[in-house]
């Protein structure tokens, strides 16, 4: 590999999301179709041209979820005739009437051309809500022209919760918001602690019924675990008056304990004791030492599709004696202190952007064995030894870090069919199973 910068030469304002992009064959990250299928009783309608529809239709077919999605094709005559509002309205009516079962929520995804043509889509939704008062209509967007100002994945995590209305808050109920994966109590400190203290947790990733989703109206606190969920958490706080607590996907032990303490204070339950925190630290240090021994100097590469804080994780690994070869990030979004510490700790750390146009012809070979943490790390180092996961995959806190170490050990000892695995869209999406 040659298309990289050494971190000592990278500015803190680094952002690779400019100009022509290369789209690698790594398809594990979720898109709007995958996330929309989490809504029980929901139906997605995509309104755009044939070329754009091709991607969402193929995704849905691969998932085996064609019954959860419909399309309305926008053609040249719709633009010339100026009937794009009527097309959305009457097309949606026809779809609803033809479905075998009445949906509880309809997510309508308009596209770039609706913005270009100044289509009054809110008028259409108003008419639909009047015609079908038993259905929640949600305005969603598939418009890559807005990807910097209003990226689609943070948007849909917010929009699918827009039907929630203010309700009486239950101090024994909380919601986990914006996740792609259920938070396992064995790998998520917060979930385990809340359940042990009798707190009910509502999580869209585990719901089978639309009425259960509506019960989120009565949660007293909403927890988010990912940066892409922050819009949803903030929106619920503003609209419903529910407290929002972002839980940092941190590798700094003090931060984990601080966030856990804040969560417990908000709910009026005991925080983990000093003794428990010390035990968790010791267990995590033991797991790090064991993983380091198993790797025996094998280098690692970390990418931002796998963990929310790849730079902080790389620094954590280096501070624990691991060899870290590279990080793959598209922009520096982490704390500047972490970035500067990483520059000082390993100035020759390689920084790649998978989006760079010249990455399509990069030499992906690597001299020796390397373990990738994330699909892009695996692909761009052409290694069968990799952790195949996205978005922390339900891991949080001390137990989450320990789970990651076990996955790294497993990856180091077992070859995977990298070319096949990374091309499967929406890794771990329940609708794909």
N, C-alpha and C positions, 0 to 999 in steps of 0.2 A: 504494500500500500504506500502511495506517495502523496496523495492529495490530503494533506493534513497541515496543521500548524502546531508548533510546540506551545504549550500553555503560557510559557514565559513571554511569547510574542502576541498573545491574544488580548485584545482590549476588553475591559469589563463590559463595554457597550456592544459586544459581539452579537450580531443577528444575521443569520444566513438566509432568512426568509425574504430574499430579494432577487429579482430577475428570473431567468429561466430555471425551472426545477427538473430534477431527475426523480422519477418515481421508481423506487426499488421494488423488487417482487415481494417484499415483506408485507404481508396482508393481515397480520394478527391484530392490529389495533382496531377497535370497534369504530363503526361509522354510525350515521344517524338511523339507518335501517335497523341495525342490531339493537341500538338503545330503544328505539320505538317499540320493538317487540316485547320489551319488559312490561309494558302496560297491559294488565289483564283486562280483556274485554275491549281492547283498543284496536283501531284499524287505521292504517296509513294510506293516504292518497297523495301521489306525486304528480304535480302538474308542470310539465316541461317538454322540451323537444325530444325527439326520438333518440338522438345521440346521448343526451343526458339520462334518459330513462334506461338505457341499456345497462348502465352500471348498477342501478338499484334493483332492476329486475333480475340480473344475474346473481347479485348478492342474495336476494330472497330465494331464488331457485336453489342456490347452493345450501342455504339454511334449511330447505324443506319447509318454508313458511309462506308459500305463495298465497295462502288463504288470508294472510294478515296484511296484504298490500294490494292496492289497485292503482291504476295510472290513468291520467288524462293527457293525451298528446297535443301539444301546442304546435301548430303548423303555420306556414307563411300566410295562409289566407286568414287565420285568426288575427294576425297582426294587422294585415291590410284592411280587414273588415271592421276592426275595432270591437270585436265581441269577446274579448278575453275575460271580462267579468262574468258575462252570461255563460261562458264555457265552464268556468269553475263552478258556478251555481248549479247549472243543469247537469253537468257531468257528475257532481257530487250527489245530487238527488238520484240520478239513475243508478249510481253505485250502491247507495244505501238501500234502495228498493230491491236491488238484485241480490243482496247478501243473504245467505241462508239464516243468519242470526243477527238481530239488531245489535250494533256495537254500542258500547257505553261512552266511548270517546272516539272522535274522528280527528286525526292529525292531518291537516292539509299543508303540504309542502309546496310552496310556490318557489319560483326560480328567478334567476337574474333578469330575464326578459320582463317579468312583471314589474320589477323596479324601473327598468329602462322605459317602459311604456306607462309608468305612473298609474298602474291599475289600482282601483279603489277596492282592494281585497277585504278591508274591514267592513265595507258595506255588504259584501257577499256573506261574510260570517254572521253579520247581524240578521240577514234574511234567513239564513240556515238555522240559526238558533231559535228564531220565531216559528219556523216551520217544523222543527224537530226539538221541542223543549226537553225531551228525555235524553238527548245526546249532548255531551260536552264537546264543543268544537274548539280546537286549539290551532292557532296560527303557528306554523313551523316553516323553516326556511332551508332551501338547498341553493345557496347563492355564494359560490366561491369568490365572487368579486368583493365580498364583504369579509373575507377570511381574517384580515388583520384587525379591523374595527369591531367585528361581531362574528367571531368564529362559530361554526355550526355546532360543534359538540358541546361547548358550554351553554349555547342557546337552547338546545333541545333538552338538556338536563333541567333547565329552568322552565321551559314551556310546558312539558308534560305535567308539571305540578301546578300550572296556572288555574285549573278548575277548583283547586282547594280554596275554601272560603274561611273567614275567621270563625272560630268556635271556642267553646269553653275548654280551657287547658287543663289537662290531667297531669299533675306533678309526678305521676308514676309511669308516664309514657313519654318516649322520645322517638325521634326518627333519624335514621341514617340516610343521608341524601346524596345523590349523584354518583353512586358506585355502579360499577359494571358487575361486580362479583359480591356474593354474600360474605359478610365478615364472620369468619369462623372463630368461635370462642377459644379454640386451641391455638390460634395464630393472631388473635386480636385482643390485646390487653383490655381495651375499653369494653368490648362486648362481654367478655367473661366477668369483669368486675360488676357491670350493671346487672347482669342476670343473677349473679350471686346476691345482689342487694334488692332483688324483686322488681327491677325496672323492666317494663315492657318495651321492646324495641320493634319498630316498624321499619321495614326496608323493602323498597320496590323490587329488589332482586329476588326476594323470597315470596312475593305475593302471588296468589292464584285467583284472587277475587277483586273486582273493582271497588266494591264497598269497603274492603279492607284498606285499599289505598286512600279512600275518602276519610278514613279514620285518622289519617295523618293531620287532619285539621285540628285535632285535639292534643297533639304533642306539645309539650312545654319547651322542649329544646330540640334543635336540629343540629346534627353533627355532620360535618363534611370531612373527607379524608384526602381529597385531591384538589389541586388548583383549578381544574376544569369544572369542579362542582361549586365554586365560590359564588358564581352568579345566582345559582339556585338557592343557596343558603341565605344570601343577602336579600333576595327577592322575597322569600318567605318571612324573613324578619320584618321587612318593610310593610308587606301586605297583611300578614296575619298576626304580627306582634309577637311571634315566637322567637325566643333567644337563639342566636346562631353561634355555634362554637366550632371554628375550624381546628381540627386535630392535625397537627403537623406530622407529616411522614418523615420524622426526624431520626437521625442516628446519633444525636447528642443526648445522652442519658438525662441530663438536667431538664431538657425541653420536654422529653416524654413524661417525666414526673410532674412538671409544671402543668402540662395540658391535662393530665389525669386528675390533678388536684382541682383545677378549674371546673372540670366536668362534674366532679363530685360535689363541689361547693354549690354549683347551679342547681343540683338536684337534692341538696340537703342530706347526702349520704356520706359515710366515712370514706376518706381517701385511703389508698393503700398505705400501710404503716411504713415507718422507716426501715423496719426489719424486713418487710416484704420487698421494698425497693432494693435493699442491699442484696437480698437473695436473687432477685431478678437480674441485677447487674452481674453478680457472680456467675450465674448460669449462662448469661450471654457472653461473658468473657471466656468461659470454658468452651462454649460452642465456637467462638472465634479461633481459639487456640487449636481446637481439634480440626477445624476446617483448614487452617494454615498448615497443620502437619500433614493432612491428607493431600493438599495441593503440592506440597514440597517444592515451592518455588515456581510452579506453573503460573504464568501471567494471566491476568483477567482484563476484560474489556467491558465497559458499562455503557448502556445507552438509555436515552430518556424515554423510550417507549416502555421500558421495564419498570423503572422507578421514577417517582416524582422529582427526586433530588439526586441526580446522578453525580454532580460534583461533590456534594456532601458525603455521598456513599463512597465515592472514590477516595476522599480524604480520610474517612473512617477506616477503610481497608488499608490504606498506606500507614496510618498511625498504628495499625495492629499487625504490621509486618508482612502484609501481602504485597505481591508484585502486581502493579496495575499498569497495563500497557497503554490504554487509550480510553477516551470517553467520546461518545457520539451525542452531540447536542446541536440543536438548531438555533438556540439563543441562550444567552446567560440571563436567567431569571432568578437565580438564587442570591442569597445575601453576599454582599461584596466581601465581607470578612472571610467567608468560606472560600471564595475565589482567590483572594490574596494568599490565604494560608496554603491553598493547593499549589499556587505558583511557587511559593517558597519551599514547600515540601518536595515537590518533584517538578522542577522547571522544564524537564524534557518530556513531560506527559503529552501524548499526542491527542489533539482535538480534531475530530472529523465532523463534517456536516453531511448527512446522507442526501440532502436536497441539492447539493452542488451539481450543476449540469455535467461537469467532467467526471463525476463518480460513475457514470455509465461505462467508462473505459478504464477505470482504475484497476491496478493490479491488486487483486484480492487475496493473493497468496500470503502465507505467513510462515516464517522459518521456525518450525517447531510446533509444539502444542500450545494452544491458548483456549481458555474457557470464556465464552461470551455470556453476558448477563443481558438477555434481550435478543430479539430476532435480528435486529440490524447489526448488533455486535457480531452475531454469528455469521450473517451473510457477508459483511464486508471484511471479515477475516477468514471466510471460507472454512469454517470449523464445524465439525459435527458435535463438538462438545459445548453445549450451551443450555442455559436456563430458558425454557420456552414459556414465558409469562409476560403479561402486560399489566400496567397500572397497579403494581404491587399485589394484585390478585388476592385481595382480602386479608393482607397482612398489615398489622399495625403494632407498634411498640416493641417491647423487649421480645415477646414471643414471636412477633413478626420477623425481627432480625434473626432470631435463631432458626426460624423456618427457612429463611433465605440461605443461611449457611448450609442447611441440610440439602437444599436444592442445588447449591453450588457443588457440594460434595458428590451428589448424584450425577450432576452434569459432567464432572471431571472423570467419572469412572464408566460412563455409558455413552456410546456413540448414538446420535439420533439421525434420522433421515432429514437433514436440514432442508434440502431443496423442496421436499414435499410438505413439511410442517409449516414453513414460513409462508407458503402460498395459500394456506387455508384462512379464509377471511373470518375475522371476529373470533379470535382464540377464546375458547371457553364459553362462548355464548350458548346459553341453555337451549335456545331454539335450534341450535345446530346439532344437538346431540341426538 
